[in-house]
Amino acid sequence: MSSFEQMIPGATRRTAAGSTVRLNRAVPLLMCVVLSGCGFHLQGATSMSPVMKVTYVDTEDARSSFLLTLMRSLKASGATLTPDRDLATAVLHIEHDETGQRVLSVSAANKPTEYEIFYKVKYSVSAGGKEILATQTLELTRDYSFDETTLLAKVHEEDILREALARDLAGIVMSRLASL
């Protein structure tokens, strides 16, 4: 039997003694051993620092994609979000939360053919009246081509890219908050 045939689930292999060994049980076991040995683990909620256990979020825009994603991530990691600043063990200040687009290229007819979407946030964290994380500025960008004949699809693509940027930024902020 060739090595290619041995990779097929349910395949058997004949040993030197003439008996057959079923590989479909050995392969998953071997995969588990290899993956656990390399440090692989399923992505889950980030464990939050004790200082972030009860968090008050100080922001001007309470409905932005970034903030909503960040708040869901904080809750999933075990943090409690409080509407009362005095009850919080930490205050997360979202100083700037902006998204927009810029034209990257235009056609010979002076019509946009490519855009860049950006998402920029500036945040800091304080606890007990002291700043424990200085102001951090993060900006992510994605570009996409634009065609007037597929306007609705391109608007939808822009929305999807904007949401992806918000999720990516929230993930970066969560990993920084977990390290406090």
N, C-alpha and C positions, 0 to 999 in steps of 0.2 A: 504494500500500500504506500502511495506517495505521501510526502509531507503535507501536500495540499489536501488530500483526502482525510488526513488525520485531524485537520482543523474543523471538519464538518461535524456539527452536533450529532451525537448518536453513533458516530463512527467507532469501529473497533480496531484494535491493533493486535496482531499476533505476536506473542513473545517467543523467545528462543526455545522454550519448553513446549511450545505448540498450543498453549492456552490463549484465549482472547481476553483482552482487558477493555472495558468500556470507558471511553475517554470523556463522555458527556458529564460524568461526575467529577472527574479529576480537573478538568479545565476551569470550571467556576471556582473550585477550591483554590487552585493555583492563582487565579486572578485576584481573589480576596487577599491571599498572602502577599502578593506583589504590591497591590494597591495600599495595603495597610503598612507595609514596610517602607514605602516612599513618603509617607506622611499625608496621603490623600484623605480627605474627609469631605462629606457632603456640605455644601454651602448652607448655612443656617443663620440664625440671628446672632449678631455680634454680642458677646457678653459685655455689659456696660460696667464702667468704673463705679464704685460705691458713691463717689461724689456726685454722680449724675442720676442717682436713684430717684429723686424727686426733682423734676426739671420744670422751670418756667421758661417759656419761649417768648422773648421780647422782639416783636417785629411789627412793621407797619402794614405789610401785606399778608394777611392770614390765609389767603386762598391761593397762593402760588403753587405751581406743580412741585417745585423743590421742597417747599415747606411741608406740604401734605405728605409727600413721600418720606421726608425726614421724620416727621411725627409718627408715621406708621412704623418706621424702623426703630425709633426709640421705644415705642410701646412693645414691639416684638422682642426687643432685647431686655425687657423687664423694667424699664424706666417708667415712672408714673409722671404724667404731665399734669401740672396743676395750674389753675387759672389765677391762683393767689401767689404773688411774688414772695410774700413773707413766709410761706410754708415751704418754699423750694430750698433744696440743698445746693442747687446750681442754677444759674441764669444763662441761657443761651441767647446771645444777642445776634439777631440777623440784621446787620447794618445796611446791607445792600443786596437786593435780589432783582436781577434784571435779565431779560431775554430780548433778543431782536435778531435782525438779519442784515447782512450787507451784500451788495452786489459784487461778485467776483469777476465776472466777465460779461461782455455784451457782444451781440452779433454785429454784422456790417450795417444792419438797419438800426443800430443803436437800441436794440431790445435786449433785456437781460437774458442770459443763457445759463448762468450759474450763480447760485447764491451760497452764502455762508451763514449758518445759524449759530448764534453764540448764546451761552448762558453763563452769567457771572454772578457769584455770590461773595459777600464779605461777612465774616462772622467772628465772634469772640465768645469766650466763656468766663464767667466770674462765679466765685463761690465765697460766701462769707464776706462780701465786700471787697475781695481781692481778685484781681485778674489772674486766672490760672491758665488761660490760653490766650495769648496775644492775638490781635486782629489778623486773620488769615484771609487772603483773597484767592479765589479759585475761578478759573474761566475755562470752559470747554467749548470747542467748536466742531461743527460738522458741515460739510458742503454737499450740495446736491445740484444736479442739472435741472434746468427749467425749460418747459416747452408749453407754449400757450395753448396748443391743441389738446393737451391733457391737464388742463387747469385744475379740475376738481381732484384728480389723482395727486397732483403735485402739492396742493394745499393739504391733503390728507397726509402725504409723506412728510411735509414740514411739521405737522402736529406730532406725528410719530417720533420724528427726530428730536423735537423739543422735549417730549416726555422722556425719551432715552437719556438725553443730557441731564435732565432733572434727577433721574434715578442714579446715574453715574456720579453726579455731584453729591447726592445724599449718601451714597456708599462711601465716598472719600471722606466726607465729614464724619460719618459713623466710625470709621476706622481710627480717625484722629481722636474722637471723643472716647473711644474705648481705651486708648493709651494714656488717658489722664490719670 
